[in-house]
Amino acid sequence: MQNMQQSTPEEADTSVLSPRKAILITTVAALGAGLVASLTSVAIMFVLHVVGGIPTPMELFGDRLLKLLPAPRFVDMLIFFGPHSKTTPLGLALLGMIGLGTILGLLYAAIVRVKLPVSGYRPTLREWLTALIFTIAMTAVAIILFWAEIGQNFLGLPIGWAMLVNSFALLADFSFYALTLCLTFRILLPKEQVSGASTEHSERRQLLARAGVVALGVGSAVGTVGLIKGLLSNYTSYDGSETFTSNGFTAPITPTSEHYTVTQNVVDPMVNISVWRLEVTGLIANTGTYTFEELQNLPSISRAVTLECISNGIGGHFLSTAIWQGVTLRTLLEKHGGALPGASYIAFYSVDGYSISQPIDEVLAVDPILAWSMNGSELLIRHGYPLRALIPGRYGEENPKWLTRIELTDHFVGGLYADQGWYNGPLHTITRIDHPGGHVPFNQSIEIGGIAFAGNRGIQKVEVSVDGGIAWSNAKLNPPLSEDSWVLWTWQWEPNFPGQYTIVARSTDGTGQLQTSQKQGTVPNGATGYHIIQVQVG
């Protein structure tokens, strides 16, 4: 009788809990369950990214946030987080997501209001329903918030399919989170003594269950680290690479390996050509879809086109020329019956969620190419495999890579750089002095040379001054490779006296418009002004 009235050690610990102790235990269990659930969902989302090319919520959040930043703030952010301007913000977003998921454990605990100690490991109906509500609410919020971003897929799924797949991926990811939260929270809470079971058996069972929760969290964290390392093995370290001269001379055609490269991605798309499609849609007589093979069977042309990044400063080297092969946009649209009345813009969409649009009349006037080949070889991933648009006369970011959809619309369609407020008009005329440099000998002819570029407007004249812009002489122009390529120029100079000289160069474009001398930086409208160098003769 005396034994029956005595409590076991576990009963003494769990059957009588003060309100303060109950709140403390519940809080710790909620935060622990939230952390494990977050780590599990993060591991799931990275598996989906690797296997299906599905963007993670952190990437979607980043894409959404970056569109809201004005161009100057965007550049400030890149400088602030440099030299890891992409991975650091993504890492912070990842930590933020884990932290938010952990805190949500407290909200879950507040809603289910479990009375301690709990009976058994099976969640109650209220707990299951709360987990279901969490799943639905989180998925709905994510889809609404990221609606403009979920059309991307790094394997190349068409936009419609990508939106569907990504929506289900968000549902699956948040389902795993809610399910893990529900089960682990229950596991971590103290249990009532089961009638007929020994205290030792109950304690062992609870210890094993809690150890399983810890193992799940650690395993998810380790797995996530491994997946991230695997992804970063393809990190876009080539982002921001420039095309430099060789001994002060620029080759007419830039070797593919030396072509300048800029990308918005931490890891560029690895397009699976079997699922990739090019869609032609919108306000056009006949919509259509092409496989890569079908696209290559269309009539194609080859043309030299120079690309320049809007971040190219005065005398900069974010500028390259290649021979591109593909079908012209005009040919493709004519094949589909042409634009319908009301079509005033043409929008281009890429598999990584990038998009731009331009007035359709301006686009067709420059005869763009949809290119699948660069310098006689298949496009490299970094240059937009399997397809990119070449729109002469526009800065590089207006020539989208990894193209997947062309849409004719009656309105302007924004995108990363347009939404940030970057200039999206015709590029500015530039002149660059490539040689000579530094110290040059006296009493001999000195060649001054470089490149000039005005997009599809062409170059009519290049002038050189060796006295800081007081007197000007006409340079010799080499014939351009096409109306869309840069012009190489030279001028022979015989200094009258040794000393320091200020060399300046300027161009007149094919329309007769002289390059502006007004200096401005690259952000947000592209650099303007004359390139000026100092040379010591003697």
Summary of the structure (lengths in Angstrom):
residues: 538
radius of gyration: 31.1
end to end distance: 114.2
largest distance: 121.0
contacts: 1740
relative contact order: 0.10
helix: 40%
strand: 23%
